[in-house]
Amino acid sequence: MTTPRRRIPIAFTAIGVLALTAGCAGSIGASASGPAGEGFAYGADQDEVNEAIAELEPVKLTYQPASSSPDDTGAPSALAYKEAIEERSNGQIEIEIVYGQAIASYTEVVDALADGRVDIAHTVPAYLPSEFPAYNDLMSFSQLAPTSPLVGEMATNAMLNQLAWENEAVLQEFEDKGLVPLTPQVNSGEFFFVCNSQNAENSTASAWESRQIRIGTQDSEGAVRDIGANPVSLEYAEAFEALQRNTIDCTMTQLGSAAIFGVTAVAPNISYLTEGSFAGRGAASHLGGTGFSNLPLAYQQIVFDAQPDYFALWNQHLADSNVDAVQQATENGGTISALPDEVQETIRDSQAAAIVDDGESEATSQAIASDPAAIGESWVSVAEELGYSDGGNLQEIGDWYSADDYDFLPYATQLYEDVFLPHRPE
């Protein structure tokens, strides 16, 4: 069943929850005395917002999203975010989008947020495990996420964000670096093994032995070794050529990245888990830096309240990416199939060690207390109650899914109101 496409103006989605924003604990972006100026309640009408910002000077914020260009499947989420902020601010906040990590790479963008070169950015703490140990511990819990090409991805996005907002160790890690979580953990999509044409036979455990496999995150290294393969650390941009030249046999990747960089054209054989999920899926965060923290309160609230617009089209991006990658793989003679049962079991057993509470990680202890699997299932139920469903499997996603038939904003808005709102700047 599809959800009719309609845009819910953020200004009017939560009149009944205004009381939640009054002086709540755990709000972000505030110093001891709070940001300068007066704010407004979530759900306030536009006249109230205009009054709150009437005396404020216009500002221009630099936003570096995940998208490599205005043409990739993630770009609409960045554009929707920009438009929501500019519209709600009555044009007083201008958002300049800089694509392709042109200002700072993923390993440099945290510094760029701190020094003001970038004000808001899609970041990848997974690339900096020594700087973000708590975050990287939390990432391991994505292995407990729901699995399916549409609803599973939506529920995983919701689950990861709820886990992050409930995890004081992770939030403190951001705060210590002067970073403000806007969307604290972004689901970049399920991981898949994507193999080149010389490795089309993937149906037996022995077929995976001794393969050279580029790994996506540090969570993947042990699992790849345990199935008898050899993990390879390689920059993503180099994976295409390595697969083409048979320097590596496969890469662990999310289909969004695979489609954008054309990886599934040279490695069209896609293998996936049917039960459980891969650890490390929440590798990214949507963060504000010094420029955000220095904004007047009302401007901070406008930026924060635009998260549903971003989040809705990010969910669409995940689904669209699955379609594009499957089409690309199919056109290049690839096969799309489940991993052998023995390989799946080995991966699940290997990953499970990362989410055992050994008393060494506050983030792990706090995540276990949150009950991640139950959170994931609860957000599957929310999706189903709102009318979202998978119309088939991954192989056939191009037949049953079209972005024109789905509106992800109602789901994103409910997530915002249930999970994000208590952390709204005050």
Helices and strands as residue ranges (DSSP letters): G 10-12, G 15-21, H 46-53, E 59-64, H 75-88, E 93-97, H 109-115, E 120-123, G 125-127, H 133-139, G 140-144, H 151-165, H 168-176, E 180-186, E 191-195, G 197-199, H 205-208, E 212-214, H 218-226, E 230-232, H 236-244, E 250-254, H 255-260, H 263-266, E 269-272, E 284-288, H 290-293, H 297-305, H 307-331, E 336-338, H 341-352, G 353-355, H 362-370, H 372-385, H 397-400, G 403-405, H 409-415, I 416-420, G 421-423
